[in-house]
Amino acid sequence: MAAVTGASAISLIRSAPQQFHQNLALSRTNGLRSVSLAGYGRSSLSFGLQQRSARLRVSCAAKPDTVEKVSKIVKKQLALPDDSAVTGESKFSELGADSLDTVEIVMGLEEEFGISVEEESAQTIATVQDAADVIEKLIEKNKA
């Protein structure tokens, strides 16, 4: 039996001729959906819809004071006014940072916290919270 994603099956059903709609059988078995279509000289045409597991992202939120320090450094590097709202959810790009600004922010963070951020880790930093999380991981790693 061929596996079809939910969106593909819905698209197939919507584009199927009217006679397919008359012979459509939708059932739910063991948490999975299966669609059977009968017609066009075949005894049955069946597609299984498989449930996709949800991706879980487990992360330990950085300490509020680390997020605050990172926010201050970001404001300084981007020359943002003191009253500008920079939170953990703030994305560097939304604050007006380009790739060079992001590199300078990472360098400022390395200097402030006495750490060295590897290129792979630096590329995953998009928000203030991301930066704070990376910093705390590196600090913990250096303590061990």
C-alpha positions as CSV (number, residue, x, y, z in Angstrom):
1,M,0.0,0.0,0.0
2,A,1.4,3.4,-0.9
3,A,1.8,6.0,1.8
4,V,0.5,9.5,1.1
5,T,0.8,12.5,3.3
6,G,-2.5,14.1,4.5
7,A,-2.2,17.1,2.2
8,S,-1.5,14.9,-0.8
9,A,-4.5,12.7,-0.1
10,I,-6.8,15.7,0.4
11,S,-5.5,17.2,-2.9
12,L,-6.1,13.9,-4.6
13,I,-9.6,13.6,-3.2
14,R,-10.5,17.2,-4.2
15,S,-9.2,16.7,-7.7
16,A,-10.9,13.2,-8.2
17,P,-13.9,13.0,-10.5
18,Q,-17.4,13.1,-9.0
19,Q,-17.9,9.3,-9.2
20,F,-14.9,8.9,-6.9
21,H,-16.6,11.1,-4.3
22,Q,-19.5,8.7,-4.4
23,N,-17.3,5.7,-3.7
24,L,-15.1,7.4,-1.1
25,A,-14.5,5.6,2.1
26,L,-12.7,7.3,4.9
27,S,-12.0,5.2,8.0
28,R,-9.8,5.6,11.1
29,T,-8.0,2.6,12.4
30,N,-5.5,2.6,15.2
31,G,-4.9,6.3,15.0
32,L,-4.2,6.1,11.3
33,R,-6.5,7.2,8.5
34,S,-6.9,5.3,5.3
35,V,-8.7,6.4,2.2
36,S,-10.1,3.9,-0.3
37,L,-11.3,4.9,-3.7
38,A,-13.2,2.5,-6.0
39,G,-13.7,3.1,-9.7
40,Y,-12.0,3.3,-13.1
41,G,-12.0,-0.5,-13.5
42,R,-10.1,-1.2,-10.4
43,S,-11.7,-3.1,-7.5
44,S,-10.2,-0.6,-5.0
45,L,-7.5,2.0,-4.8
46,S,-6.2,2.6,-1.3
47,F,-3.9,5.1,0.3
48,G,-2.7,5.0,3.9
49,L,-2.3,8.3,5.8
50,Q,0.4,8.0,8.4
51,Q,0.5,10.1,11.5
52,R,3.7,12.1,11.8
53,S,5.1,12.4,15.2
54,A,5.4,15.9,16.5
55,R,8.9,17.2,16.9
56,L,9.7,18.1,20.4
57,R,12.2,20.8,21.2
58,V,13.6,20.5,24.6
59,S,15.5,23.5,25.8
60,C,16.5,24.9,29.1
61,A,15.7,28.5,29.2
62,A,18.6,30.7,30.1
63,K,18.6,32.7,33.3
64,P,16.9,36.0,33.1
65,D,20.1,37.9,34.0
66,T,21.9,36.2,31.1
67,V,19.1,37.2,28.7
68,E,19.2,40.8,30.1
69,K,23.0,41.0,29.6
70,V,22.6,39.7,26.0
71,S,19.9,42.2,25.4
72,K,22.2,45.1,26.5
73,I,25.0,43.9,24.3
74,V,22.6,43.6,21.3
75,K,21.3,47.1,21.9
76,K,24.9,48.4,22.1
77,Q,26.1,46.6,19.0
78,L,23.1,47.7,17.0
79,A,23.1,51.3,18.4
80,L,19.5,50.9,19.5
81,P,17.9,53.4,21.9
82,D,17.9,52.5,25.6
83,D,14.1,52.5,25.6
84,S,13.8,50.0,22.7
85,A,12.2,46.7,23.7
86,V,14.7,43.8,23.2
87,T,13.4,40.6,24.8
88,G,14.4,36.9,24.6
89,E,12.1,36.5,21.6
90,S,13.7,39.4,19.7
91,K,15.2,38.2,16.4
92,F,18.4,40.0,15.3
93,S,17.1,40.4,11.8
94,E,13.9,42.1,13.1
95,L,16.1,44.5,15.1
96,G,17.9,45.5,11.9
97,A,21.0,43.3,12.2
98,D,22.7,41.9,9.1
99,S,25.2,39.1,9.0
100,L,28.1,41.3,9.9
101,D,26.2,42.8,12.8
102,T,25.4,39.2,14.0
103,V,29.1,38.4,13.9
104,E,29.9,41.5,15.9
105,I,27.2,40.6,18.4
106,V,28.7,37.1,18.9
107,M,32.2,38.7,19.3
108,G,30.8,41.0,21.9
109,L,29.2,38.1,23.8
110,E,32.4,36.1,23.7
111,E,34.3,39.1,25.2
112,E,31.6,39.8,27.9
113,F,31.2,36.2,29.0
114,G,34.8,35.0,28.5
115,I,33.7,32.2,26.1
116,S,34.5,31.1,22.6
117,V,31.5,30.3,20.4
118,E,32.2,27.8,17.6
119,E,31.1,28.6,14.1
120,E,28.4,25.9,14.1
121,S,26.9,27.3,17.3
122,A,27.1,30.8,16.1
123,Q,25.1,29.9,13.0
124,T,22.2,28.7,15.1
125,I,21.8,32.0,16.9
126,A,18.9,34.0,15.6
127,T,17.3,35.5,18.7
128,V,18.4,36.9,22.0
129,Q,17.2,33.7,23.7
130,D,19.2,31.5,21.4
131,A,22.4,33.5,22.3
132,A,21.7,33.3,26.0
133,D,21.1,29.5,25.7
134,V,24.4,29.0,23.8
135,I,26.2,31.1,26.4
136,E,24.9,29.1,29.3
137,K,25.7,25.8,27.6
138,L,29.3,27.0,27.0
139,I,29.7,28.2,30.6
140,E,28.5,24.9,32.0
141,K,30.7,23.0,29.6
142,N,33.7,25.1,30.7
143,K,33.0,24.4,34.4
144,A,33.0,20.6,33.8
